[in-house]
Amino acid sequence: MHIRDHQIKPEYRQVVMKVQNYINQNLTGDVSLETLAGIANYSSFHFQKIFTEAVLETPKQYVIRLRLERAAHLIRIFPDLAINEIASGCGFSSNSIFSRAFKNYYGISAEIFRKLPDKKIQEIKKRHLFASEEEIPWINPISDIQEKILSVKLSSPPVISTMYPFQIACFQTTLSHRENISFAFRSLFQWAIPKNLITNSTKYFGIWLDFPFLTRFDKCRYLCGIELTSDIKPSGGISVLSFNKGQYLNYRMIGDINETLDSLIVLNHNFVDSMGYSISEMICFEQFEESPIIKTYEKIQRNLLIPVRIK
């Protein structure tokens, strides 16, 4: 899964997940080693050792990578957004610090990165980020976005829908293995069932925090969640996220991870702009129409929900 479960003590695993949940919600805020260690209730030295052994990145490396990958997505998706605004919006204290970090990570400046064609971006991704790609054959590498746009046909046009304020209890995993989503939902159910949170009307969600267009597959964060109908305190590595009322580009589909990613490419490039909207947030929801415990991911009818706003 997202941490090396077979090598990490259960109490350490929950500590790391608790800190990751905090980072997810405070990426642009105070995520210093001292703050994260305080959340974990360990000394800075002990916490850094635990986190690094579990995630294979130091806390600082983990935070910087998340910030840079978020910035890279924003640079590509919002061509009119100034790079210095993106840098500050992703938690970098100055444009010079961001520029150095970006070039060190991607090998080119953010300005050049913005102007490169998609094919060149995929080459950079493969060269710098995907050393272990051959170890994850169940996800097809995305080599040509334009080819996907032309070849993938949606079964029906997407629509714009409104979602009202809601809360989700989530368990985080990654796309490092084809069974991870199923395992994560089982862990979520083990936490939720004793609290009587699972009923016949429970809504199930998957939340994409990262996408394998610019993030290594085995580091793509995916949240498996259930909608909450009452306030509850997070525990045991579970996070609780609140979402405000918003508009979403909505499309129904059924298929595996590869087909989901293909659909997201087509929705982004073929429909968002043409419908008079723009993406408002770097996130994507999947609302499952059946329990992910009863059926596997690829066999469940789902609604893909991309947050948008009117241009």
DRENDRENTOR-825949 format. One record per residue (C-alpha): residue number from 1; residue in three letters; chain; y, x, z negated. Coordinates in Angstrom, 1 decimal, padded with zeros to 4 digits, always signed. Layout:
BEGIN
GUFI  mardren  zado  bakol      yy      xx      zz
GUFI      NUM   ALA      A       Y       X       Z
...
! end
This chain:
BEGIN
GUFI  mardren  zado  bakol      yy      xx      zz
GUFI        1   MET      A  +000.0  +000.0  +000.0
GUFI        2   HIS      A  +003.6  +001.2  -000.6
GUFI        3   ILE      A  +002.5  +003.6  -003.3
GUFI        4   ARG      A  -000.7  +005.6  -003.7
GUFI        5   ASP      A  -002.4  +003.0  -005.9
GUFI        6   HIS      A  -005.6  +004.9  -006.4
GUFI        7   GLN      A  -003.8  +007.9  -007.9
GUFI        8   ILE      A  -001.2  +006.3  -010.0
GUFI        9   LYS      A  -001.7  +004.8  -013.5
GUFI       10   PRO      A  -001.1  +001.0  -013.5
GUFI       11   GLU      A  +001.8  +001.4  -015.9
GUFI       12   TYR      A  +003.4  +004.0  -013.6
GUFI       13   ARG      A  +002.9  +001.8  -010.6
GUFI       14   GLN      A  +004.8  -001.0  -012.2
GUFI       15   VAL      A  +007.6  +001.3  -013.2
GUFI       16   VAL      A  +008.0  +002.6  -009.6
GUFI       17   MET      A  +007.9  -001.0  -008.2
GUFI       18   LYS      A  +010.6  -002.0  -010.8
GUFI       19   VAL      A  +012.8  +000.8  -009.6
GUFI       20   GLN      A  +012.2  +000.1  -005.9
GUFI       21   ASN      A  +013.1  -003.6  -006.6
GUFI       22   TYR      A  +016.4  -002.4  -008.2
GUFI       23   ILE      A  +017.1  +000.0  -005.3
GUFI       24   ASN      A  +016.5  -002.9  -002.8
GUFI       25   GLN      A  +019.2  -004.9  -004.4
GUFI       26   ASN      A  +021.7  -002.1  -005.2
GUFI       27   LEU      A  +021.3  +000.3  -002.3
GUFI       28   THR      A  +025.1  +000.8  -002.0
GUFI       29   GLY      A  +025.7  +000.9  -005.7
GUFI       30   ASP      A  +024.8  +003.2  -008.6
GUFI       31   VAL      A  +021.3  +004.6  -007.7
GUFI       32   SER      A  +021.7  +008.0  -009.4
GUFI       33   LEU      A  +018.7  +009.6  -010.9
GUFI       34   GLU      A  +020.0  +008.9  -014.4
GUFI       35   THR      A  +020.5  +005.2  -013.7
GUFI       36   LEU      A  +017.1  +004.9  -012.1
GUFI       37   ALA      A  +015.4  +006.8  -014.9
GUFI       38   GLY      A  +017.1  +004.5  -017.4
GUFI       39   ILE      A  +015.7  +001.4  -015.6
GUFI       40   ALA      A  +012.3  +003.0  -015.8
GUFI       41   ASN      A  +012.8  +003.9  -019.4
GUFI       42   TYR      A  +011.8  +007.5  -018.9
GUFI       43   SER      A  +013.6  +010.8  -019.0
GUFI       44   SER      A  +015.1  +011.9  -015.6
GUFI       45   PHE      A  +012.5  +014.7  -015.3
GUFI       46   HIS      A  +009.5  +012.5  -016.1
GUFI       47   PHE      A  +010.7  +009.6  -013.9
GUFI       48   GLN      A  +011.3  +011.9  -010.9
GUFI       49   LYS      A  +007.8  +013.3  -011.2
GUFI       50   ILE      A  +006.2  +009.8  -011.4
GUFI       51   PHE      A  +008.3  +008.4  -008.5
GUFI       52   THR      A  +007.7  +011.4  -006.2
GUFI       53   GLU      A  +004.0  +011.4  -006.8
GUFI       54   ALA      A  +003.8  +007.7  -006.0
GUFI       55   VAL      A  +006.2  +007.5  -003.0
GUFI       56   LEU      A  +005.9  +011.0  -001.6
GUFI       57   GLU      A  +009.7  +011.2  -001.7
GUFI       58   THR      A  +012.1  +012.1  -004.5
GUFI       59   PRO      A  +014.3  +009.3  -005.6
GUFI       60   LYS      A  +017.3  +010.9  -003.9
GUFI       61   GLN      A  +015.3  +011.4  -000.6
GUFI       62   TYR      A  +014.1  +007.8  -000.8
GUFI       63   VAL      A  +017.7  +006.4  -001.3
GUFI       64   ILE      A  +019.2  +008.6  +001.4
GUFI       65   ARG      A  +016.5  +007.6  +003.9
GUFI       66   LEU      A  +017.0  +003.9  +003.3
GUFI       67   ARG      A  +020.8  +004.3  +003.7
GUFI       68   LEU      A  +020.5  +006.3  +006.9
GUFI       69   GLU      A  +018.0  +004.0  +008.5
GUFI       70   ARG      A  +020.1  +001.0  +007.6
GUFI       71   ALA      A  +023.1  +002.8  +009.1
GUFI       72   ALA      A  +021.2  +003.6  +012.3
GUFI       73   HIS      A  +020.2  -000.1  +012.7
GUFI       74   LEU      A  +023.8  -001.2  +012.2
GUFI       75   ILE      A  +025.1  +001.4  +014.7
GUFI       76   ARG      A  +022.7  +000.1  +017.4
GUFI       77   ILE      A  +023.1  -003.6  +016.7
GUFI       78   PHE      A  +026.9  -003.7  +016.1
GUFI       79   PRO      A  +028.5  -001.5  +018.8
GUFI       80   ASP      A  +032.0  -002.7  +017.8
GUFI       81   LEU      A  +031.6  -001.9  +014.1
GUFI       82   ALA      A  +033.4  +001.4  +013.3
GUFI       83   ILE      A  +031.0  +004.2  +012.2
GUFI       84   ASN      A  +033.1  +005.0  +009.1
GUFI       85   GLU      A  +032.8  +001.3  +008.1
GUFI       86   ILE      A  +029.1  +001.5  +008.5
GUFI       87   ALA      A  +029.0  +004.7  +006.4
GUFI       88   SER      A  +030.9  +003.2  +003.5
GUFI       89   GLY      A  +029.0  +000.0  +003.8
GUFI       90   CYS      A  +025.7  +001.9  +003.5
GUFI       91   GLY      A  +026.7  +003.6  +000.3
GUFI       92   PHE      A  +028.1  +007.0  +001.5
GUFI       93   SER      A  +031.1  +008.2  -000.4
GUFI       94   SER      A  +032.8  +009.8  +002.7
GUFI       95   ASN      A  +032.5  +009.9  +006.4
GUFI       96   SER      A  +031.9  +013.7  +006.4
GUFI       97   ILE      A  +028.9  +013.3  +003.9
GUFI       98   PHE      A  +027.5  +010.6  +006.1
GUFI       99   SER      A  +028.0  +012.6  +009.3
GUFI      100   ARG      A  +026.2  +015.6  +007.9
GUFI      101   ALA      A  +023.3  +013.6  +006.5
GUFI      102   PHE      A  +022.9  +011.6  +009.8
GUFI      103   LYS      A  +022.8  +014.7  +012.0
GUFI      104   ASN      A  +020.4  +016.4  +009.6
GUFI      105   TYR      A  +018.1  +013.4  +009.7
GUFI      106   TYR      A  +018.2  +012.3  +013.4
GUFI      107   GLY      A  +019.2  +015.6  +015.0
GUFI      108   ILE      A  +022.3  +014.2  +016.7
GUFI      109   SER      A  +025.6  +012.7  +015.6
GUFI      110   ALA      A  +026.1  +009.0  +014.9
GUFI      111   GLU      A  +028.5  +008.8  +017.8
GUFI      112   ILE      A  +026.0  +010.1  +020.3
GUFI      113   PHE      A  +023.2  +008.1  +018.7
GUFI      114   ARG      A  +025.2  +004.9  +019.4
GUFI      115   LYS      A  +025.5  +005.7  +023.1
GUFI      116   LEU      A  +021.9  +006.7  +023.8
GUFI      117   PRO      A  +019.7  +004.3  +025.9
GUFI      118   ASP      A  +016.8  +002.7  +024.0
GUFI      119   LYS      A  +014.3  +005.0  +025.7
GUFI      120   LYS      A  +016.0  +008.1  +024.2
GUFI      121   ILE      A  +016.1  +006.4  +020.8
GUFI      122   GLN      A  +012.4  +005.9  +020.9
GUFI      123   GLU      A  +011.9  +009.6  +021.8
GUFI      124   ILE      A  +014.0  +010.6  +018.8
GUFI      125   LYS      A  +012.1  +008.3  +016.6
GUFI      126   LYS      A  +008.7  +009.7  +017.7
GUFI      127   ARG      A  +009.9  +013.3  +017.4
GUFI      128   HIS      A  +011.6  +013.1  +014.0
GUFI      129   LEU      A  +010.0  +010.2  +012.2
GUFI      130   PHE      A  +006.5  +009.4  +013.3
GUFI      131   ALA      A  +004.4  +012.4  +012.6
GUFI      132   SER      A  +001.7  +010.1  +011.3
GUFI      133   GLU      A  +001.9  +007.5  +013.9
GUFI      134   GLU      A  -001.5  +008.3  +015.2
GUFI      135   GLU      A  -002.9  +007.4  +011.8
GUFI      136   ILE      A  -001.7  +003.7  +012.2
GUFI      137   PRO      A  -003.3  +002.6  +015.4
GUFI      138   TRP      A  -003.2  -001.1  +014.5
GUFI      139   ILE      A  +000.5  -001.2  +015.3
GUFI      140   ASN      A  +001.5  -000.6  +018.9
GUFI      141   PRO      A  +004.3  +001.9  +019.3
GUFI      142   ILE      A  +007.4  +000.3  +020.7
GUFI      143   SER      A  +008.1  +002.7  +023.6
GUFI      144   ASP      A  +010.4  +000.6  +025.9
GUFI      145   ILE      A  +012.5  -002.2  +024.4
GUFI      146   GLN      A  +013.8  -003.3  +027.9
GUFI      147   GLU      A  +010.2  -003.7  +029.1
GUFI      148   LYS      A  +009.4  -005.9  +026.1
GUFI      149   ILE      A  +012.4  -008.1  +026.8
GUFI      150   LEU      A  +011.3  -008.6  +030.4
GUFI      151   SER      A  +007.5  -009.1  +029.7
GUFI      152   VAL      A  +007.4  -011.2  +026.5
GUFI      153   LYS      A  +007.9  -014.9  +027.0
GUFI      154   LEU      A  +008.6  -017.3  +024.1
GUFI      155   SER      A  +006.6  -020.5  +024.0
GUFI      156   SER      A  +009.8  -022.5  +023.3
GUFI      157   PRO      A  +013.5  -021.7  +023.0
GUFI      158   PRO      A  +014.7  -020.9  +019.4
GUFI      159   VAL      A  +017.1  -023.2  +017.6
GUFI      160   ILE      A  +019.9  -022.7  +015.0
GUFI      161   SER      A  +019.0  -024.1  +011.6
GUFI      162   THR      A  +020.6  -024.2  +008.1
GUFI      163   MET      A  +018.9  -023.0  +005.0
GUFI      164   TYR      A  +020.3  -024.0  +001.6
GUFI      165   PRO      A  +020.4  -021.7  -001.5
GUFI      166   PHE      A  +017.0  -020.7  -002.7
GUFI      167   GLN      A  +015.2  -018.1  -004.8
GUFI      168   ILE      A  +012.1  -016.2  -004.0
GUFI      169   ALA      A  +009.7  -014.2  -006.2
GUFI      170   CYS      A  +008.5  -011.2  -004.3
GUFI      171   PHE      A  +005.9  -008.4  -004.3
GUFI      172   GLN      A  +006.7  -005.4  -002.1
GUFI      173   THR      A  +004.3  -003.7  +000.2
GUFI      174   THR      A  +004.5  -001.7  +003.5
GUFI      175   LEU      A  +002.9  -001.8  +006.9
GUFI      176   SER      A  +000.7  +001.2  +006.3
GUFI      177   HIS      A  -002.5  -000.8  +006.6
GUFI      178   ARG      A  -003.4  -004.1  +008.3
GUFI      179   GLU      A  -004.5  -005.7  +005.0
GUFI      180   ASN      A  -001.4  -004.8  +003.0
GUFI      181   ILE      A  +000.3  -008.2  +003.4
GUFI      182   SER      A  -002.9  -010.0  +002.3
GUFI      183   PHE      A  -003.3  -007.6  -000.7
GUFI      184   ALA      A  +000.4  -008.1  -001.7
GUFI      185   PHE      A  +000.1  -011.9  -001.6
GUFI      186   ARG      A  -003.0  -011.7  -003.8
GUFI      187   SER      A  -001.1  -009.6  -006.3
GUFI      188   LEU      A  +001.8  -012.1  -006.2
GUFI      189   PHE      A  -000.7  -015.0  -006.8
GUFI      190   GLN      A  -002.2  -013.2  -009.8
GUFI      191   TRP      A  +001.3  -013.1  -011.3
GUFI      192   ALA      A  +002.3  -016.6  -010.3
GUFI      193   ILE      A  -000.8  -018.7  -011.0
GUFI      194   PRO      A  -000.8  -018.2  -014.8
GUFI      195   LYS      A  +002.8  -019.3  -014.8
GUFI      196   ASN      A  +002.0  -022.5  -012.8
GUFI      197   LEU      A  +004.2  -021.4  -009.9
GUFI      198   ILE      A  +001.7  -022.3  -007.2
GUFI      199   THR      A  +001.5  -026.0  -006.2
GUFI      200   ASN      A  +000.7  -027.9  -003.1
GUFI      201   SER      A  +004.4  -027.9  -002.1
GUFI      202   THR      A  +004.9  -024.1  -002.6
GUFI      203   LYS      A  +006.7  -022.4  +000.3
GUFI      204   TYR      A  +005.5  -018.9  +001.2
GUFI      205   PHE      A  +007.7  -016.2  +002.8
GUFI      206   GLY      A  +007.5  -012.8  +004.3
GUFI      207   ILE      A  +010.7  -010.7  +004.3
GUFI      208   TRP      A  +011.2  -007.8  +006.6
GUFI      209   LEU      A  +013.5  -005.2  +005.0
GUFI      210   ASP      A  +012.8  -002.6  +007.6
GUFI      211   PHE      A  +011.6  -002.6  +011.2
GUFI      212   PRO      A  +009.4  +000.0  +012.9
GUFI      213   PHE      A  +012.1  +000.5  +015.6
GUFI      214   LEU      A  +013.7  +003.2  +013.5
GUFI      215   THR      A  +011.6  +003.4  +010.3
GUFI      216   ARG      A  +008.1  +004.9  +010.0
GUFI      217   PHE      A  +005.5  +002.1  +010.0
GUFI      218   ASP      A  +004.0  +003.3  +006.7
GUFI      219   LYS      A  +007.5  +003.2  +005.1
GUFI      220   CYS      A  +008.6  -000.2  +006.4
GUFI      221   ARG      A  +009.2  -002.4  +003.4
GUFI      222   TYR      A  +007.8  -006.0  +003.6
GUFI      223   LEU      A  +008.2  -008.5  +000.8
GUFI      224   CYS      A  +005.6  -011.2  +000.2
GUFI      225   GLY      A  +007.2  -014.1  -001.6
GUFI      226   ILE      A  +007.0  -017.6  -002.9
GUFI      227   GLU      A  +010.0  -020.0  -003.3
GUFI      228   LEU      A  +010.9  -020.7  -006.9
GUFI      229   THR      A  +012.0  -024.1  -008.1
GUFI      230   SER      A  +013.1  -023.0  -011.6
GUFI      231   ASP      A  +014.5  -019.9  -013.2
GUFI      232   ILE      A  +011.9  -017.3  -014.2
GUFI      233   LYS      A  +012.2  -013.7  -015.4
GUFI      234   PRO      A  +010.7  -011.0  -013.1
GUFI      235   SER      A  +007.9  -008.9  -014.5
GUFI      236   GLY      A  +004.9  -006.8  -013.5
GUFI      237   GLY      A  +006.5  -005.3  -010.4
GUFI      238   ILE      A  +007.8  -008.7  -009.2
GUFI      239   SER      A  +011.4  -009.1  -008.1
GUFI      240   VAL      A  +013.4  -012.3  -007.8
GUFI      241   LEU      A  +015.9  -012.6  -005.0
GUFI      242   SER      A  +018.6  -015.2  -004.5
GUFI      243   PHE      A  +019.9  -016.3  -001.1
GUFI      244   ASN      A  +023.0  -018.3  -000.3
GUFI      245   LYS      A  +023.3  -021.1  +002.2
GUFI      246   GLY      A  +023.3  -019.7  +005.7
GUFI      247   GLN      A  +022.5  -020.3  +009.4
GUFI      248   TYR      A  +019.4  -018.8  +011.0
GUFI      249   LEU      A  +018.0  -018.4  +014.5
GUFI      250   ASN      A  +014.7  -020.2  +014.1
GUFI      251   TYR      A  +011.6  -019.8  +016.2
GUFI      252   ARG      A  +008.0  -020.9  +015.5
GUFI      253   MET      A  +005.1  -018.7  +016.4
GUFI      254   ILE      A  +001.6  -017.5  +015.6
GUFI      255   GLY      A  +000.3  -014.0  +016.1
GUFI      256   ASP      A  -000.2  -010.6  +014.7
GUFI      257   ILE      A  +002.3  -007.9  +013.6
GUFI      258   ASN      A  +002.7  -006.6  +017.2
GUFI      259   GLU      A  +003.4  -010.1  +018.6
GUFI      260   THR      A  +005.9  -010.7  +015.7
GUFI      261   LEU      A  +007.8  -007.5  +016.6
GUFI      262   ASP      A  +007.8  -008.4  +020.3
GUFI      263   SER      A  +009.3  -011.8  +019.5
GUFI      264   LEU      A  +012.0  -010.3  +017.3
GUFI      265   ILE      A  +013.0  -008.0  +020.1
GUFI      266   VAL      A  +013.3  -010.9  +022.5
GUFI      267   LEU      A  +015.1  -013.1  +020.0
GUFI      268   ASN      A  +017.7  -010.4  +019.3
GUFI      269   HIS      A  +018.3  -009.3  +022.9
GUFI      270   ASN      A  +017.9  -012.6  +024.8
GUFI      271   PHE      A  +019.1  -015.4  +022.5
GUFI      272   VAL      A  +021.4  -014.5  +019.7
GUFI      273   ASP      A  +024.4  -013.4  +021.9
GUFI      274   SER      A  +023.8  -016.1  +024.5
GUFI      275   MET      A  +023.9  -018.9  +021.9
GUFI      276   GLY      A  +027.3  -017.8  +020.7
GUFI      277   TYR      A  +026.1  -016.1  +017.5
GUFI      278   SER      A  +025.7  -012.6  +016.1
GUFI      279   ILE      A  +023.2  -011.2  +013.6
GUFI      280   SER      A  +024.8  -011.4  +010.1
GUFI      281   GLU      A  +022.3  -009.4  +008.0
GUFI      282   MET      A  +019.7  -006.7  +008.5
GUFI      283   ILE      A  +016.8  -008.8  +007.4
GUFI      284   CYS      A  +014.3  -011.3  +008.8
GUFI      285   PHE      A  +012.3  -014.1  +007.1
GUFI      286   GLU      A  +008.9  -015.5  +008.0
GUFI      287   GLN      A  +008.2  -018.9  +006.5
GUFI      288   PHE      A  +004.4  -019.5  +006.4
GUFI      289   GLU      A  +003.2  -023.0  +007.0
GUFI      290   GLU      A  +000.0  -022.4  +005.1
GUFI      291   SER      A  -001.1  -020.3  +002.1
GUFI      292   PRO      A  -001.5  -016.6  +003.1
GUFI      293   ILE      A  -004.5  -016.5  +000.7
GUFI      294   ILE      A  -006.4  -019.1  +002.7
GUFI      295   LYS      A  -005.6  -017.7  +006.2
GUFI      296   THR      A  -004.9  -014.2  +007.4
GUFI      297   TYR      A  -001.4  -013.3  +008.6
GUFI      298   GLU      A  -002.1  -013.5  +012.3
GUFI      299   LYS      A  -003.7  -016.9  +012.1
GUFI      300   ILE      A  -000.9  -018.7  +010.3
GUFI      301   GLN      A  +001.8  -020.7  +012.0
GUFI      302   ARG      A  +005.2  -019.2  +011.0
GUFI      303   ASN      A  +008.9  -019.7  +011.4
GUFI      304   LEU      A  +010.8  -016.6  +012.2
GUFI      305   LEU      A  +014.3  -016.8  +010.6
GUFI      306   ILE      A  +017.1  -014.4  +011.6
GUFI      307   PRO      A  +020.4  -014.7  +009.7
GUFI      308   VAL      A  +023.2  -015.3  +012.1
GUFI      309   ARG      A  +026.9  -016.2  +012.2
GUFI      310   ILE      A  +029.2  -017.8  +014.8
GUFI      311   LYS      A  +031.0  -015.2  +016.8
! end
